[in-house]
């Protein structure tokens, strides 16, 4: 199965100011309280406006992209559950195959929810 090609303009819709960042092998978009991380190889479009750097503390990005799926507590999401948990994700990406778990962002504030696609797209809530 070939992973989906994701336009940079779609990634930018997750950003509070329309900017997309390149960091840690991913394209990142942030808005107040959330982070979208798309593996760099999945993106298509005009990369000239992509900003090099990390828009949030690097520990949050590492937690989101490097924490293995918690298979003992993760649950597969139906398209309806994804639409309920992360409506913008469900509206802009294929709603099939997503799973949800919780991760620690290393701030000692407790776990935050994360949803992940089979091809590596990650959306999580951050502090």
C-alpha positions as CSV (number, residue, x, y, z in Angstrom):
1,X,0.0,0.0,0.0
2,X,1.4,3.4,-1.0
3,X,1.1,6.2,1.6
4,X,-1.0,9.2,0.7
5,X,0.6,12.3,-0.7
6,X,-0.3,15.2,1.5
7,X,-0.2,18.8,0.1
8,X,1.6,21.4,2.1
9,X,-1.5,23.5,1.8
10,X,-3.4,20.9,3.8
11,X,-0.7,20.8,6.5
12,X,-0.8,24.6,6.7
13,X,-4.5,24.5,7.6
14,X,-3.5,23.1,11.0
15,X,-1.3,26.1,11.7
16,X,-2.6,29.2,13.6
17,X,-0.7,31.5,11.2
18,X,-0.5,29.3,8.0
19,X,3.2,28.5,8.5
20,X,4.6,25.0,8.2
21,X,8.0,24.1,9.8
22,X,10.6,21.5,8.8
23,X,12.1,19.8,11.8
24,X,13.2,16.3,12.8
25,X,12.3,14.7,9.5
26,X,8.7,16.0,9.7
27,X,6.7,19.0,8.6
28,X,5.0,20.5,11.6
29,X,2.0,22.8,12.0
30,X,0.8,24.1,15.3
31,X,-2.1,26.0,16.7
32,X,-2.9,26.7,20.3
33,X,-2.9,23.3,22.1
34,X,-2.2,21.0,19.1
35,X,0.6,19.7,16.9
36,X,0.5,18.0,13.5
37,X,3.6,16.1,12.4
38,X,3.7,14.8,8.9
39,X,6.7,12.7,7.7
40,X,8.6,14.8,5.3
41,X,8.5,12.2,2.5
42,X,4.7,12.3,2.4
43,X,4.4,16.0,1.6
44,X,3.9,17.4,-1.8
45,X,3.8,21.0,-3.1
46,X,5.8,24.2,-2.9
47,X,8.4,23.8,-0.2
48,X,9.8,27.3,-0.6
49,X,7.6,28.7,2.2
50,X,8.5,26.0,4.6
51,X,10.4,27.4,7.6
52,X,13.4,25.5,9.0
53,X,13.0,25.2,12.8
54,X,10.8,23.9,15.5
55,X,7.7,26.0,16.5
56,X,7.2,24.3,19.9
57,X,9.6,22.9,22.5
58,X,11.6,20.1,20.9
59,X,10.7,17.7,23.7
60,X,7.0,17.9,22.6
61,X,7.9,17.0,19.0
62,X,10.1,14.1,20.1
63,X,7.4,12.8,22.4
64,X,4.9,13.0,19.6
65,X,7.0,11.3,16.9
66,X,9.3,9.0,18.9
67,X,7.0,7.5,21.5
68,X,6.0,4.1,20.3
69,X,2.3,3.4,20.0
70,X,1.1,2.2,23.4
71,X,-0.4,-1.0,22.1
72,X,-1.8,-2.1,25.4
73,X,-3.9,1.0,25.8
74,X,-4.2,2.3,22.2
75,X,-7.5,1.9,20.4
76,X,-8.4,1.9,16.8
77,X,-10.7,4.7,15.8
78,X,-13.7,4.4,13.5
79,X,-14.2,7.3,11.1
80,X,-16.9,8.5,13.4
81,X,-14.7,8.4,16.5
82,X,-11.9,10.2,14.6
83,X,-14.4,12.9,13.6
84,X,-15.4,13.3,17.2
85,X,-11.9,13.3,18.6
86,X,-10.1,15.3,15.9
87,X,-12.6,16.8,13.4
88,X,-10.0,18.6,11.2
89,X,-7.9,15.5,10.9
90,X,-11.0,13.5,9.8
91,X,-12.0,16.3,7.4
92,X,-8.6,16.6,5.6
93,X,-7.2,13.1,5.8
94,X,-8.5,9.6,5.0
95,X,-10.4,8.7,8.2
96,X,-9.4,5.0,8.1
97,X,-6.8,3.2,10.1
98,X,-6.2,5.9,12.8
99,X,-5.4,4.9,16.4
100,X,-5.4,6.8,19.6
101,X,-3.2,6.6,22.6
102,X,-1.8,8.9,25.2
103,X,1.8,10.2,25.6
104,X,3.8,12.2,28.1
105,X,5.4,15.3,26.7
106,X,7.9,15.4,29.5
107,X,6.6,18.4,31.3
108,X,5.3,16.4,34.3
109,X,1.8,17.5,33.6
110,X,0.4,14.1,32.7
111,X,-0.4,12.4,29.5
112,X,-1.9,14.1,26.4
113,X,-4.0,12.3,23.7
114,X,-2.4,11.5,20.3
115,X,-3.9,10.1,17.1
116,X,-1.7,8.4,14.5
117,X,-2.3,7.3,11.0
118,X,-0.9,4.1,9.5
119,X,1.5,6.1,7.3
120,X,3.0,8.1,10.2
121,X,0.9,11.3,10.4
122,X,0.6,12.3,14.0
123,X,-1.8,14.8,15.6
124,X,-1.6,15.4,19.3
125,X,-2.7,17.9,21.9
126,X,0.1,19.7,23.7
127,X,0.3,21.9,26.7
